[in-house]
Structure formats: structure tokens, C-alpha cells
Amino acid sequence: MGTSTRWKGPNGDQWSSAARRLARWHEGSRNADQRLDEIAADHLQALHETLRADRSAFGLYDTACAAGERLAGALGSLAVEGAESADALVARLVSQVGGDGGTLADAAVRRAVAAAVRDVRDKHPELDDVMETGTARGGFAWDILCDLYQVFFADMVGEFLRSVVAEHVKLTVPVLIATDPEGRIADWVAEKVVDLVPNPCEESAEATDLEHAVDTAQSVVGDVQDPSAALPKIAELLVPRAVGKVLGLITEEITGEEGAAAA
């Protein structure tokens, strides 16, 4: 799936079933919100099953791992330098994390950066205050950065599925464009998978010492005196687990409360 040819979209019975259910969905109909949640669960399950069958599908796994490693590296500098505004923070992270690839997975990563900043600002209103007052130039608090790490991976999956759904809507049910089902599906997916992502701060806090925060951290952390100095490396070491969880490769199935009931 490169940039020179038009992507035909995912194939398979799971994807076709999810697409058919979306085509029959109408805002304002009975149980419309519940049905849209179920459709979102269908798309997430289809993605998980596709990747379990072929980890290389869509290039999503490799792209997510590479972006996660770049994000882990960026967290250290944000802990020291911060950013002067939300726009500057997004621009910086898109540059450092987003890469320059042209695939759907690459685009999902770049959109996930902006979505993650938005979600973290909603969770931490103090973030806007420190940026407005200029105190963020001294660096962001690690609880904010660890939350940013978590929501990035969740938003990446949501944004990837947003593109899949948006293409289907555009081609087959353009009447739905005004209702933005793809945006609502992306938000549902991100909300459901975010708690699967390990939090670097919690991983280190739950351990009796840093070298047990992750299995291989002892050789990395060594004699570091400041625990926060090890957090970027812990975040990097957690990337395979984070990606595996949100992509369904480390199995913890996510479904709608109603399962895959017929629409």
C-alpha cells in the first residue's frame, strides 16, 4: 500500500460485514448510537483479526512501532523544554514523530499526534495554563507526558479506522458524510483501547526499583539517580507491548457491549 496507486481498502468477510452494517446505519434511527458503537467494534475486530493473520498488513505494525520509539525519544526533550502553545506542540510532535511516509498508516500517525494533544489538553487543563504563562518552557510534568504516550497509541488506531470508514462512506454512502460517523467511530475505538496501553510512569512507580519496571531495564537504567531520567527509555521499551495491545496481537479482545449483533 504505497502512494502511487489508489488503495482499494481492506478485504475479507469481517471488513465486508462491518461495511454493510455501516451502509445500513442512519442517524436518528432507533438505537442509532448503540448501533454505531457496535459498528465501531466490528471495525476494530476486523482490524485485529487481519493483523493476527498477517502482522505486516497495511504496514501498520511497523509504522506504529517506529512512531512509538520516536515519541519515546521526544518525551525526554518535552520534559526539559516544553512548548509555548498547543499548535507548537502539535507541530513539533508531527515533525519528530510523524515521519514523512505516504501510506494510510503514516497519515494515521500524524493525525494521532494532533488527536493525542487534544485529548491530553482535555484531561489536563493545566497544560494550557502553563503554556500560556510561559512556564511550560521549563518542561512538562511527566504525568502529562505519560498520558500523552498512552493516548497516542489509542488515537493512532482510531485514526487509521477513521480513514477506512471515511473512504467507505465517500464511495458508497455519501449521505452519511454530514453525520460524521467516521469521527465518532474513531473516538469510540480510541476510548476503548487506551487503557490497554502501558503507562511508563505507572510501570516505574509500581516497581520497587527502576530496573524492574520492565524486564530488560536493568541494563539500560544502570545507576541513574533521577528516576524521571529513565522514563524515556522505559517508554521505548514498552512500545512493542503498547502496539501489540492496541492492534490485538497481544490478545485482549475489545467488542461492543452488545457484541456483533446483527443490525
N, C-alpha and C positions, 0 to 999 in steps of 0.2 A: 504494500500500500504506500506508494510514493506520491510525488507531487505532479508527475507528468500525465497520469491518467485519472479519470474520474473514478472515485471509489464507489463500488456497487453496493456497499453496505454488507452487514453480517448476514450469513446464510445459515439455514438449519431450522428444524422444526420449532425449537424454543423461540427463536427470533421471530419466525413467521407467526406463531401463536400470539406473541406479545404485540406484534404489529397489527394483527387482525383485531385484537381487543381494543387497541387504541383507536383504530378506524371506526369502531362502533361506539366509542365514548362521546358523550355530548355534555357540555357544561350545563347545569340546570336540570339535568335529568335526575331521576330518583337515585339516591346514594352515589351521586357523581363523585364526591370527594373520596369515598371509600373505594370506589371502583378505580379511581386514578392511583390510589395507593397500591392497589393490587396489580395494576399495570406496571407501576414502578418496580414492584417486587418481581414481576415477570421478567422485566428487562435486566435487573440485577442478577437474577438466577441464570438467565441466558448467558450473560457475560461470564459468570463464574464457571458454568459448565463448559463454555467454549475454551476458556483458559486452562481448565483442568485437562481437557482433551489435547490442547496444544498451547503450551506456555508462550510460544512465540506469536500467537495470534495478535494481529493489529500492531505488533511491536510495543504493546502497552507495558508489559512487564519490564523489559529492559529500559524503556523510556522512563518509567516511574522510578526504577532503582537509581538510574543516573541522576534524575532530578532530585531525588531524596538525598543523595550524597552531596549534591551541590547545595541544597538547602541546609543540611547539617553544617557545612562549612560556613555558610552565610550567617548562621545564628551567632557564631562567636564574634564576628565583627559587629553585628547589631547589638550585642550585649555591651560592647565598648563604645560604639559611635551613635547608635540610634538613627533617627531620621527626622527631618524637620516638618514633614507633613505626610498625610496618608498617600497622596499622589507620589511623593518622592519615595516612599517606602515601596509602593507597588512597582514603580519604575525600576528601582534598584533590584528588587527581587526578580522581576521579569528578566532583567539583564543577566543576573547572576545564576538564576535557577532555570529559566525557561528554555535556554538553548536556542538554536536557530534552525531546527528541523522543520520540515513542512508537512509532516503527517498529522492525522487526526489526533494521535496520542500527544504529539508535541504541542498542538494547539490547545488541547485539554489541559496540559500542564500550565501553559501561560495563563489561561483563564482561571485555573485553580488558584494561582498566586493572588489574583485580584479578589477572588471569592474568599480566600482564607483571610486576607487582610480585613475585608468587610466583616466577616464573622467574628474575628478576634476583637475588632473595634466594638461590635455589639456586646460581646462578653466582657470586655474591659473598657468601659467608657473613660477610665482614667488615662487611657492611651492617647486619646485626642487632647486631653488637658496637658500632658507632658510635652506633646509635640507643639501645641500652640504656645506654650510658655518658653519653649526652647530647652527645657530641662532634659528632653529626650536625647540631646546631643551627648549627654553623659552615658547613654546606653539604655536599652530597655531591660526591664526586670525579667528574670528567667522564667517566672511563671507564665508571663505573656508569650515568651518565645516558645516554650514547650507546648502551649496551647496552639500556637501558630503551626508548629510541626504536626500536631495531631490533625487539625482541620484541613491542612493542605492535602494530605493523602485522601481524606474523605471527599473533599471537593474535587479532586482530580478524577475520581471515579464518577461522581455526579456530572461533571462537565463532559466527560467522554460520552456518557449515555445521553446527555443533553443533545450532543451533536447527532447521535444516531437517531434519536426521536425527531429532532428538528428536520432532518433530511426526509424522514418518512412522512412527516406532516406536510412538508413542502411539496412532495411529489404526489401524494395520494389523497390527503385530506386537508387541502389548504384552508378550508373554512375554520379549522381549529387554530390557525395562526393567532387570531385575535385573543384567544383564551390562554395562550402560553402554557400548554400542558408540559412542554419540554422543560421549562423553568421549574415548574412545580415538581416534576419527576426528579430533576437533578437535586433539588433541595431535600426531597424525601430520602433519596439514596444517601446523600451526604450525612444527613441526620442519623440514619440507621447504622452506618458503618464507622462513624467517627470514634465510638467507644471501643472499637476493635484495635485502634492504633495505639501502640505503647507510647506512654508519655515519658520522655527522658528524665524529667525532674522526679517523677514518681518512681521510676526504676532505680534511680540513685538513692532516693530518700528511703525506700523500703529495704535497701540493703544495709547490713551492719557496717560495711565499708565499701568504698567505691569499686574496689577490684572485683566485688561480687555483683555489681549492678548488671553486668552481662557476662556471659560465660567466658569471654576472651578478654575482658577489660584489664585484667591484672598486668598483662604485658604491655598494655597501652598507657595506663594511668601512671604506673610506677610510683614515684614519690611526690606526686603533685600535692601541694599543700592546700591550694584553694579548690574546693570541690567543684565550683562552677567552671573552673578551667577545663575540667574533664567532660563537661556536658556536651560540647560539640562532637567529641569522639564517641561518646555513648549514643548520641543521636544517630551518628553514622552507622554504628554497629547494629542499631535497631532497624535500619532501613529494610533489610530483607524480610524481617518479621512483619513490619508495617505493610509493605507491599503485598506479601503473601496473605495477610489477613484480609485486606480490603478487596483483593482480587479473588478471594475464595480458594486460594491454593493451600492455605493453612485453614482447614475447614472449620467454619463456624457459620452455618448457613443462615442467611437473612431472608425472611419471607414476610409478606404482609400478614396481618393478624388473621385474615380470612384465607390465607394460603393462595392457591391458584384456582380458586373457584371460577367457574365459567361466568363470563359477563352476561 
